[in-house]
Amino acid sequence: MAHLFEPFKMRDVSFRNRIAVSPMCQYSSTNGFANDWHLVHLASRAVGGAGLVLTEAAAVEPRGRITPQDLGIWSDAHIEGLAKTVALIHNFGAVAGIQLAHAGRKASTAKPSKGGKVLDESQDGWRSLISSSAIAFSKESPIPEALSLEGIQQIIQAFVEAAKRSLQAGFKVIEIHAAHGYLLHQFLSPLVNHRQDDYGGSLENRTRLLREIVEGVRKVWPETYPLLVRISATDWVDKGWDIEQSIDLSDKLKSLGVDMIDSSSGGIIPGINVPIKPGYQTQFAERIRREANIYTGAVGLITSPEQADQLIRTEATDIVLLGRELLRNPYWPHLAAKQLGHEKLWPVQYDRAWL
């Protein structure tokens, strides 16, 4: 029976345990560049004992950033700073992964500490927002431009070029962000996608952009390295995207070379009442794992070692992704290992912590 600290392997990449650092925006970049904050933040989680360390969403083009302070990978100039962070993560025993993303109609906002409001050009924002359809995210948001077929091909190519740069930077895992109401989710959800062409209407059409991005990325991403996709398994709204469509999509993505589905939820429209409680999203990872027969990652208020370990032992998921808990305590994996009775993970420099 697998447990939280049993090593895990996808393709030719081995992970020392089943704990992953969930992508979490740091709002600390200038023009998309990684800096000392990203190096210290991410390397600390590797020292802390996680098996997989994922970056925050890295925008594949400038207008794809959520905020002006987001990480980016739309330029070759971004590679050097990311490579330094990747090297440290690997030196400290974890595997470095990057999340490739585009915010679509949810772009150009202030960071949360500044209120998260829509920014205009005078505030370092931009108004050239894009989406599946010309539907604003909220009353305060500008109406985005519905992507043309030519524009769709440009987005696909942006993800492919970002994947090439990710490989040059040394990453061994890519996660494509198709969740939380961002651009690829905007194509998946019938609440937003009102297109009448080959990228709208049926489930086959609404999933087409994501599938084409996966096919493009898989062609340039080594066969020996895993490819993950994060989805919102449900919109939490009637007639929106739901778990049944997520299972169907996951089955399709598996056939295209995706190795794991990172199962989150929500984010497509504001004001939704989500039933938040400990482990509230883990049910989606379990259903996708069982019904699509693909590896899954579970997220959503996973905080205690016993809770995380139980998810692995009951085969509800293959890895757990922790966010806020690893912000509060970068060394959570070490403490979890001790609490669950496994061999200590502490670096020798921290041996006194066990006294």
NORPE-V49202 format. One record per backbone hydrogen bond with DSSP energy under -0.5 kcal/mol. CO is the residue of the C=O (numbers start at 1). NH is the residue of the N-H. E is the energy in kcal/mol with one decimal. If there is no record, write none. Layout:
co = (CO | CO)
nh = (NH | NH)
e = (E | E)
This chain:
co = (3 | 4 | 8 | 10 | 12 | 13 | 15 | 18 | 19 | 19 | 20 | 20 | 21 | 30 | 32 | 33 | 35 | 36 | 37 | 38 | 39 | 40 | 41 | 42 | 43 | 44 | 45 | 46 | 48 | 51 | 52 | 52 | 53 | 56 | 57 | 57 | 58 | 59 | 61 | 62 | 64 | 65 | 66 | 67 | 68 | 69 | 69 | 71 | 75 | 76 | 78 | 79 | 80 | 81 | 82 | 83 | 84 | 85 | 86 | 87 | 88 | 89 | 90 | 95 | 96 | 96 | 97 | 98 | 98 | 99 | 100 | 101 | 102 | 103 | 104 | 108 | 111 | 111 | 112 | 117 | 120 | 120 | 121 | 127 | 129 | 131 | 133 | 137 | 138 | 145 | 148 | 149 | 150 | 151 | 152 | 153 | 154 | 155 | 156 | 157 | 158 | 159 | 160 | 161 | 162 | 163 | 164 | 165 | 166 | 166 | 167 | 172 | 173 | 174 | 175 | 175 | 176 | 176 | 178 | 179 | 182 | 182 | 183 | 184 | 185 | 189 | 189 | 192 | 197 | 200 | 202 | 203 | 205 | 207 | 208 | 209 | 210 | 211 | 212 | 213 | 214 | 215 | 216 | 217 | 217 | 222 | 224 | 226 | 227 | 227 | 228 | 229 | 229 | 230 | 231 | 231 | 234 | 237 | 241 | 242 | 243 | 244 | 245 | 246 | 247 | 248 | 249 | 250 | 251 | 252 | 253 | 253 | 254 | 259 | 260 | 260 | 261 | 261 | 262 | 262 | 263 | 264 | 266 | 269 | 272 | 274 | 277 | 279 | 281 | 281 | 282 | 283 | 284 | 285 | 286 | 287 | 288 | 289 | 295 | 296 | 296 | 297 | 298 | 300 | 301 | 304 | 305 | 306 | 307 | 308 | 309 | 310 | 311 | 311 | 312 | 319 | 320 | 320 | 322 | 323 | 323 | 324 | 325 | 329 | 331 | 331 | 332 | 333 | 334 | 335 | 336 | 337 | 338 | 347 | 348 | 350 | 351 | 352)
nh = (6 | 18 | 15 | 13 | 14 | 10 | 8 | 320 | 51 | 52 | 22 | 322 | 54 | 33 | 72 | 30 | 39 | 40 | 41 | 42 | 43 | 44 | 45 | 46 | 47 | 48 | 50 | 49 | 334 | 95 | 21 | 54 | 97 | 99 | 59 | 71 | 101 | 73 | 64 | 65 | 103 | 108 | 109 | 70 | 31 | 28 | 29 | 59 | 78 | 79 | 82 | 83 | 84 | 85 | 86 | 87 | 88 | 89 | 90 | 91 | 92 | 94 | 93 | 53 | 172 | 173 | 55 | 100 | 175 | 58 | 177 | 60 | 183 | 106 | 107 | 119 | 114 | 116 | 115 | 110 | 123 | 125 | 124 | 129 | 145 | 147 | 135 | 270 | 141 | 131 | 152 | 153 | 154 | 155 | 156 | 157 | 158 | 159 | 160 | 161 | 162 | 163 | 164 | 165 | 166 | 167 | 168 | 169 | 170 | 171 | 170 | 226 | 98 | 228 | 100 | 177 | 178 | 230 | 232 | 182 | 185 | 186 | 187 | 188 | 189 | 192 | 193 | 194 | 200 | 202 | 206 | 207 | 208 | 211 | 212 | 213 | 214 | 215 | 216 | 217 | 218 | 219 | 220 | 220 | 221 | 225 | 12 | 174 | 259 | 260 | 176 | 231 | 262 | 178 | 233 | 264 | 266 | 240 | 235 | 246 | 247 | 248 | 249 | 250 | 251 | 252 | 253 | 254 | 255 | 256 | 256 | 258 | 257 | 295 | 229 | 262 | 263 | 297 | 231 | 264 | 299 | 233 | 180 | 272 | 274 | 276 | 280 | 282 | 284 | 285 | 286 | 287 | 288 | 289 | 290 | 291 | 292 | 293 | 261 | 318 | 319 | 263 | 321 | 279 | 303 | 308 | 309 | 310 | 311 | 312 | 313 | 314 | 316 | 317 | 315 | 298 | 20 | 322 | 22 | 326 | 327 | 328 | 329 | 332 | 334 | 335 | 336 | 337 | 338 | 339 | 340 | 342 | 341 | 350 | 351 | 353 | 354 | 355)
e = (-1.8 | -2.7 | -3.5 | -2.5 | -0.5 | -2.3 | -2.3 | -2.7 | -2.4 | -1.7 | -0.7 | -2.6 | -1.3 | -1.8 | -2.6 | -0.6 | -2.0 | -2.7 | -3.1 | -2.4 | -2.3 | -2.0 | -0.9 | -1.2 | -2.6 | -1.9 | -1.9 | -1.5 | -0.9 | -1.9 | -2.9 | -0.6 | -2.8 | -0.7 | -0.6 | -0.5 | -2.3 | -2.7 | -2.1 | -1.4 | -2.0 | -1.3 | -2.8 | -1.7 | -0.5 | -0.6 | -2.7 | -2.5 | -1.7 | -1.5 | -1.5 | -2.7 | -1.5 | -1.2 | -2.6 | -2.4 | -1.6 | -2.3 | -2.4 | -2.3 | -1.7 | -1.8 | -1.7 | -2.9 | -2.3 | -1.0 | -1.9 | -0.6 | -2.8 | -3.1 | -2.8 | -2.0 | -1.7 | -2.0 | -1.4 | -2.9 | -2.4 | -1.5 | -1.9 | -2.9 | -1.9 | -2.6 | -1.4 | -1.9 | -2.8 | -2.5 | -2.2 | -0.6 | -0.8 | -2.0 | -2.3 | -1.7 | -1.7 | -1.9 | -2.4 | -2.2 | -1.9 | -2.0 | -2.0 | -2.8 | -2.0 | -2.0 | -1.9 | -2.0 | -2.2 | -1.9 | -1.9 | -2.0 | -0.6 | -1.9 | -1.0 | -0.6 | -2.1 | -3.3 | -2.7 | -0.5 | -0.8 | -2.6 | -0.8 | -1.9 | -0.7 | -2.2 | -1.0 | -1.5 | -2.6 | -1.4 | -2.8 | -1.0 | -1.6 | -1.0 | -2.8 | -1.8 | -1.2 | -2.4 | -2.6 | -2.3 | -2.6 | -2.4 | -2.2 | -2.9 | -2.8 | -1.3 | -0.8 | -0.9 | -1.6 | -1.8 | -2.1 | -1.3 | -3.1 | -1.1 | -2.6 | -0.5 | -2.6 | -2.5 | -0.8 | -2.8 | -3.0 | -1.8 | -2.7 | -2.0 | -2.4 | -2.0 | -2.8 | -2.7 | -2.0 | -1.8 | -2.8 | -2.2 | -1.4 | -0.7 | -0.8 | -2.3 | -1.5 | -0.9 | -1.9 | -0.6 | -0.8 | -2.3 | -2.1 | -0.9 | -0.7 | -3.1 | -0.6 | -0.5 | -1.1 | -2.3 | -2.1 | -1.3 | -1.2 | -0.9 | -2.0 | -2.1 | -2.5 | -2.4 | -2.2 | -3.0 | -2.3 | -0.6 | -2.2 | -2.1 | -1.3 | -2.3 | -2.8 | -1.4 | -0.7 | -2.3 | -2.8 | -2.3 | -1.6 | -1.3 | -2.8 | -2.3 | -2.0 | -1.1 | -1.5 | -2.2 | -2.6 | -0.6 | -2.5 | -0.9 | -1.2 | -2.5 | -1.8 | -1.8 | -0.6 | -1.8 | -2.8 | -2.3 | -1.9 | -2.6 | -2.4 | -3.1 | -1.1 | -2.2 | -1.6 | -2.3 | -2.0 | -1.6)
